[in-house]
């Protein structure tokens, strides 16, 4: 009877632990990125009253006779299944579709989380505002490229605090030159290119019909502040019988040198040159109309906003219309995700059981996809937790009844001496 009391006590203790876990799950049903826990029980060492015997002669043998001495806490596992995703519309909010973790650092150690409710601090750093930890990732170079050898660092998005320009390298023209135009007919267009400092260079482009069939010449002129005209490019365009550009002779683009600037401040690079793409121009029996369809240069622009794509790329949007990659969010995975240890504030730390973090680009190596403007909710299912709550309550009551029954039997034994 004494054994039954102690057995019942072990049941009370373990069911109390399970109740604590269920209560924590229910309490965190609306916690962003929360991972629910489950409690598993194991039986305790059993007392052997009679050992097992093998069949001998006329005896068929017997099985062991054992009495269990109770229950103990086997393990408390973390459920790392995907939580539900919901849209917030906040650019700095992130969620992972997959098994990865965001990487956070305080400069001394590294933590991991599924909670992507991030924000920018006064220095433009992407941080977890609840803890102040900085989000880790990979920064792009000036051209917007991220190499596999880029070191892991704090992500900085200096909205309003950084500016970029892009020099014109290619200018594409589109339209038509009238095949019925008389020799000597001209068409004038003004085009604008940008040097590597974002300075606009205005150029006059003139097309002239030079032959009765299929040939036009072009000439580019740059007029400096001293009102001096400078020839900066010229060539001939020959069209085939279908009106498409057949061949091109002469220059392939425009070249401006310091000597042609007059009293203007010198060019950042001498010469400043870019290519003219005439391939989309036709010569058909229609009015002449040529325009610039695209040029890849931009004046100075300031970062005004950003967005984060599915692959974790942070795209900066500048006031000059340029969009350029600023960086990429890092994601970590583990050989044994169940070996991670909770650290509070929705954080996990790696342990010898989890193995070292394998940190890299999202959407690669099984790390999962990253989406901006989205958060991941808790993966706790209330229906399951309330069912567990009922089962745990009944288990606790049953073990308490075991103790009460054992106490009644002891009382009866004591009363035998009366």
C-alpha distance (Angstrom), angle and dihedral (degrees) to the residues before:
residue distance angle dihedral
X1 . . .
X2 3.79 . .
X3 3.77 88.6 .
X4 3.80 90.4 53.7
X5 3.80 90.7 54.1
X6 3.79 93.1 52.4
X7 3.81 90.4 44.1
X8 3.79 89.3 53.6
X9 3.81 90.0 49.7
X10 3.82 91.0 56.2
X11 3.80 88.1 52.0
X12 3.80 91.3 51.7
X13 3.81 92.6 49.5
X14 3.80 95.7 48.3
X15 3.80 93.9 44.6
X16 3.79 88.5 49.6
X17 3.83 88.6 55.9
X18 3.78 90.5 49.0
X19 3.78 90.1 49.7
X20 3.82 89.1 52.4
X21 3.81 90.8 53.2
X22 3.81 93.0 47.1
X23 3.82 90.4 48.1
X24 3.81 90.4 51.6
X25 3.79 91.0 50.4
X26 3.79 92.5 50.5
X27 3.81 91.6 45.6
X28 3.83 90.0 54.3
X29 3.80 97.2 44.9
X30 3.84 89.0 118.4
X31 3.81 98.5 35.2
X32 3.82 111.6 122.7
X33 3.79 112.5 -111.3
X34 3.83 93.2 -4.4
X35 3.80 118.9 162.7
X36 3.81 116.6 -147.4
X37 3.81 123.9 -133.8
X38 3.79 133.3 -138.5
X39 3.80 128.4 -159.1
X40 3.79 121.8 -138.6
X41 3.81 123.2 -163.0
X42 3.80 130.5 -146.9
X43 3.80 129.1 -167.2
X44 3.81 119.6 -112.0
X45 3.79 128.3 -121.3
X46 3.84 111.2 -58.3
X47 3.81 124.6 -131.8
X48 3.83 110.7 -126.6
X49 3.78 113.3 -140.1
X50 3.78 95.0 175.1
X51 3.76 128.5 6.6
X52 3.77 126.6 -131.2
X53 3.83 118.8 -88.1
X54 3.77 127.7 -155.4
X55 3.81 121.6 -130.3
X56 3.85 109.9 -85.4
X57 3.78 124.1 178.9
X58 3.75 109.8 -49.8
X59 3.84 92.0 -6.7
X60 3.74 115.6 95.9
X61 3.82 92.6 -155.6
X62 3.79 128.3 -117.9
X63 3.76 139.3 -113.0
X64 3.80 122.6 -116.0
X65 3.80 119.1 -89.0
X66 3.79 111.4 -139.4
X67 3.78 137.1 165.7
X68 3.79 118.9 -152.1
X69 3.77 117.2 -128.2
X70 3.78 97.4 -150.0
X71 3.78 142.5 -82.5
X72 3.76 135.4 -61.8
X73 3.79 137.3 -167.8
X74 3.80 107.4 -86.5
X75 3.80 101.6 -176.3
X76 3.77 144.1 -34.8
X77 3.80 106.7 -135.2
X78 3.80 126.4 -166.5
X79 3.79 116.8 -131.8
X80 3.82 106.1 -134.5
X81 3.81 96.8 -177.9
X82 3.80 117.7 135.4
X83 3.80 116.6 -82.4
X84 3.79 123.3 -142.6
X85 3.83 117.2 -81.7
X86 3.79 124.1 -135.8
X87 3.79 131.9 -176.9
X88 3.81 119.4 -115.6
X89 3.80 102.2 169.8
X90 3.83 90.6 -135.3
X91 3.81 109.5 130.2
X92 3.79 94.3 -145.0
X93 3.82 94.4 52.4
X94 3.80 111.9 101.8
X95 3.79 136.5 -174.5
X96 3.79 132.8 -174.9
X97 3.79 121.5 -135.8
X98 3.80 99.0 -157.7
X99 3.78 139.8 27.6
X100 3.82 101.7 -55.1
X101 3.81 132.0 110.7
X102 3.78 132.5 -141.2
X103 3.80 113.4 -113.7
X104 3.83 119.1 -127.4
X105 3.80 129.5 -177.6
X106 3.78 139.2 -173.5
X107 3.80 92.4 -167.0
X108 3.80 92.5 -97.6
X109 3.79 105.3 56.1
X110 3.77 141.0 8.4
X111 3.80 128.3 -118.4
X112 3.78 132.2 -176.4
X113 3.79 131.8 -142.5
X114 3.79 144.9 170.6
X115 3.81 90.8 -151.7
X116 3.81 105.6 102.2
X117 3.82 98.9 179.0
X118 3.81 92.7 128.6
X119 3.81 131.9 161.0
X120 3.81 140.6 -175.4
X121 3.80 119.9 -100.1
X122 3.83 127.4 -149.7
X123 3.81 90.6 -81.7
X124 3.81 93.7 53.3
X125 3.81 92.1 -107.2
X126 3.79 119.3 145.4
X127 3.82 105.6 -122.7
X128 3.78 143.9 165.6
X129 3.84 98.5 -108.1
X130 3.81 92.9 -156.3
X131 3.81 94.0 60.2
X132 3.80 104.8 15.0
X133 3.80 90.7 -124.7
X134 3.80 115.2 148.7
X135 3.80 120.8 -120.5
X136 3.80 112.5 -121.1
X137 3.78 126.3 -137.7
X138 3.78 146.3 122.3
X139 3.82 124.3 -70.6
X140 3.80 121.9 -142.4
X141 3.80 125.0 -126.9
X142 3.83 123.3 -115.2
X143 3.79 90.4 -81.4
X144 3.83 92.3 53.7
X145 3.81 95.4 -107.9
X146 3.81 125.3 139.0
X147 3.79 117.5 -158.3
X148 3.79 126.0 -154.1
X149 3.82 85.4 -121.6
X150 3.82 93.4 56.7
X151 3.84 108.9 125.8
X152 3.79 121.8 -118.9
X153 3.80 110.8 -103.5
X154 3.81 145.3 149.0
X155 3.81 112.8 -63.9
X156 3.80 111.4 -119.4
X157 3.83 120.9 -169.4
X158 3.84 104.9 178.1
X159 3.82 99.7 -164.7
X160 3.82 107.5 -166.2
X161 3.77 90.8 2.4
X162 3.78 105.1 82.5
X163 3.78 134.2 54.9
X164 3.78 135.1 -168.3
X165 3.77 137.8 -171.6
X166 3.76 131.0 -167.0
X167 3.78 125.3 -151.3
X168 3.79 118.4 -132.1
X169 3.77 111.4 -104.6
X170 3.81 101.8 161.3
X171 3.79 131.4 23.5
X172 3.82 118.3 -169.6
X173 3.79 121.3 -154.5
X174 3.78 125.4 -162.6
X175 3.79 135.2 -175.6
X176 3.79 141.3 67.1
X177 3.81 139.9 -62.8
X178 3.82 112.4 -150.7
X179 3.81 110.4 -110.1
X180 3.82 89.7 -159.4
X181 3.81 93.9 56.7
X182 3.79 117.0 121.1
X183 3.78 121.1 -112.1
X184 3.80 109.0 -84.4
X185 3.81 94.8 30.6
X186 3.80 111.0 141.7
X187 3.80 136.1 -158.0
X188 3.81 119.2 -163.6
X189 3.79 126.3 -158.6
X190 3.80 131.2 174.6
X191 3.80 115.8 -141.1
X192 3.82 131.6 -175.3
X193 3.80 127.0 -147.4
X194 3.82 130.4 -179.9
X195 3.81 127.5 -135.0
X196 3.81 124.5 -144.5
X197 3.83 91.6 -82.2
X198 3.80 92.1 52.3
X199 3.83 94.6 -107.0
X200 3.80 112.5 152.7
X201 3.81 115.8 -123.8
X202 3.82 113.5 -162.8
X203 3.78 115.0 -151.3
X204 3.80 131.4 -175.8
X205 3.81 114.6 -137.2
X206 3.83 118.8 -164.9
X207 3.81 125.7 -171.7
X208 3.83 117.1 -160.7
X209 3.83 128.5 -170.4
X210 3.82 103.6 -126.3
X211 3.81 104.1 173.1
X212 3.75 136.9 30.8
X213 3.80 90.8 -113.3
X214 3.78 134.8 38.3
X215 3.83 102.7 -26.6
X216 3.80 133.9 107.6
X217 3.80 129.7 165.5
X218 3.79 125.3 -147.2
X219 3.78 131.1 -157.1
X220 3.81 129.4 -171.8
X221 3.82 119.9 -152.3
X222 3.81 129.1 -171.0
X223 3.82 116.7 -159.2
X224 3.80 111.8 -159.7
X225 3.83 127.8 -153.8
X226 3.78 90.1 -89.8
X227 3.83 86.9 62.4
X228 3.79 91.3 -114.1
X229 3.80 115.9 145.5
X230 3.80 117.3 -136.9
X231 3.78 127.0 -169.9
X232 3.81 106.3 -129.9
X233 3.80 101.6 169.9
X234 3.80 144.3 -5.8
X235 3.77 141.2 173.1
X236 3.78 148.3 144.1
X237 3.80 129.0 -97.7
X238 3.80 119.0 -154.5
X239 3.82 119.7 -167.1
X240 3.80 128.6 -157.2
X241 3.79 128.1 -128.3
X242 3.83 92.2 -84.8
X243 3.79 92.5 54.7
X244 3.80 96.6 -107.4
X245 3.79 122.5 128.8
X246 3.78 107.4 -88.7
X247 3.79 104.8 176.4
X248 3.78 142.0 -9.5
X249 3.81 129.3 -150.1
X250 3.79 132.1 -174.0
X251 3.79 123.9 25.6
X252 3.79 121.4 4.4
X253 3.77 94.6 -151.6
X254 3.80 148.7 -15.5
X255 3.82 126.1 -60.2
X256 3.83 123.5 -171.3
X257 3.82 121.2 -173.8
X258 3.80 132.5 -164.4
X259 3.79 89.3 -109.9
X260 3.81 89.5 64.1
X261 3.81 96.0 52.8
X262 3.78 97.7 77.0
X263 3.81 110.5 -163.2
X264 3.82 93.7 -10.8
X265 3.79 118.6 117.8
X266 3.79 109.7 -88.1
X267 3.78 121.3 -90.3
X268 3.82 116.5 -96.7
X269 3.78 86.3 -125.7
X270 3.80 125.7 23.1
X271 2.96 114.6 -115.1
X272 3.80 109.4 24.4
X273 3.81 107.3 -154.3
X274 3.79 138.3 170.3
X275 3.81 136.1 173.6
X276 3.80 125.2 -108.8
X277 3.80 114.0 -144.4
X278 3.83 110.5 -154.1
X279 3.82 96.3 166.6
X280 3.82 93.9 107.7
X281 3.84 93.8 54.5
X282 3.81 117.5 102.8
X283 3.80 134.6 -166.6
X284 3.79 107.0 -139.7
X285 3.77 136.0 146.1
X286 3.78 95.1 -86.8
X287 3.78 139.4 91.6
X288 3.78 116.5 -62.4
X289 3.80 111.6 -106.1
X290 3.81 120.8 157.1
X291 3.81 124.6 169.9
X292 3.79 140.1 164.1
X293 3.79 109.0 -95.1
X294 3.79 96.9 -178.9
X295 3.78 142.9 -5.6
X296 3.78 124.5 -179.9
X297 3.82 98.7 -140.6
X298 3.80 126.7 100.0
X299 3.80 136.3 -172.7
X300 3.81 120.6 -123.2
X301 3.78 112.2 -54.6
X302 3.83 132.8 -175.1
X303 3.80 123.0 -139.5
X304 3.81 105.8 -105.6
X305 3.82 103.9 165.7
X306 3.76 144.4 -7.8
X307 3.78 141.8 -152.8
X308 3.78 134.1 -163.0
X309 3.78 120.6 -134.1
X310 3.80 133.0 -149.5
X311 3.80 92.5 -89.1
X312 3.80 91.7 52.9
X313 3.81 94.4 -104.4
X314 3.80 113.9 150.9
X315 3.80 108.8 -141.3
X316 3.79 117.7 -161.8
X317 3.81 118.5 -149.5
X318 3.82 113.7 -151.0
X319 3.80 130.2 -160.0
X320 3.82 91.0 -114.8
X321 3.81 90.4 62.9
X322 3.79 94.5 -103.3
X323 3.79 118.9 136.2
X324 3.78 116.4 -161.6
X325 3.80 136.2 170.5
X326 3.81 111.1 -105.5
X327 3.79 99.7 179.8
X328 3.78 146.5 -47.4
X329 3.80 131.4 -108.2
X330 3.82 115.5 -116.6
X331 3.81 121.7 -130.0
X332 3.82 127.9 -163.1
X333 3.79 131.7 -153.8
X334 3.81 131.2 -173.5
X335 3.78 135.8 -146.0
X336 3.83 89.2 -129.3
X337 3.77 110.6 23.2
X338 3.81 89.9 179.5
X339 3.80 88.7 65.8
X340 3.81 93.4 67.6
X341 3.79 116.9 112.6
X342 3.79 123.2 -135.3
X343 3.79 113.3 -119.1
X344 3.80 102.5 -179.0
X345 3.82 128.2 -105.1
X346 3.83 89.9 66.1
X347 3.81 89.9 -63.1
X348 3.79 131.7 134.9
X349 3.79 130.0 -162.7
X350 3.78 126.5 -154.5
X351 3.80 119.2 -112.8
X352 3.82 135.3 -172.3
X353 3.81 86.3 -94.4
X354 3.81 94.3 56.0
X355 3.78 96.4 44.9
X356 3.80 125.1 -138.7
X357 3.79 120.7 -42.1
X358 3.80 115.5 -99.0
X359 3.81 101.1 -146.5
X360 3.78 122.9 -168.9
X361 3.79 147.6 113.5
X362 3.83 121.0 -32.9
X363 3.78 118.6 -107.6
X364 3.81 90.5 31.0
X365 3.78 133.2 93.2
X366 3.81 93.0 13.0
X367 3.82 92.9 -63.4
X368 3.79 94.8 130.1
X369 3.79 134.5 -125.2
X370 3.80 124.5 -65.4
X371 3.81 120.2 -142.4
X372 3.80 126.6 -167.9
X373 3.79 124.1 -138.5
X374 3.82 89.8 27.7
X375 3.81 134.8 101.0
X376 3.79 131.6 -163.2
X377 3.77 117.7 -127.0
X378 3.79 128.8 -146.8
X379 3.80 115.8 -69.3
X380 3.82 91.3 -141.3
X381 3.82 113.4 125.3
X382 3.80 109.9 -149.5
X383 3.81 94.1 -157.1
X384 3.80 91.3 56.6
X385 3.80 93.1 43.9
X386 3.82 94.1 50.9
X387 3.80 89.3 49.0
X388 3.80 89.1 51.3
X389 3.80 89.0 47.3
X390 3.82 91.2 56.6
X391 3.81 93.0 45.2
X392 3.81 91.1 48.2
X393 3.79 92.1 48.5
X394 3.81 92.1 51.1
X395 3.78 91.2 45.8
X396 3.79 90.6 52.7
X397 3.80 91.3 47.8
X398 3.81 92.0 49.2
X399 3.81 92.2 51.6
X400 3.78 90.1 47.2
X401 3.81 88.4 52.1
X402 3.82 89.2 51.7
X403 3.79 89.7 56.9
X404 3.83 91.4 46.6
X405 3.81 91.8 49.8
X406 3.81 92.5 47.8
X407 3.81 89.1 49.7
X408 3.83 90.4 51.8
X409 3.80 90.9 52.4
X410 3.80 90.7 49.3
X411 3.78 89.0 50.6
X412 3.81 90.0 52.5
X413 3.81 89.9 50.2
X414 3.80 90.8 51.5
X415 3.81 90.3 49.8
X416 3.83 90.6 57.2
X417 3.81 90.2 80.3
X418 3.81 93.8 59.2
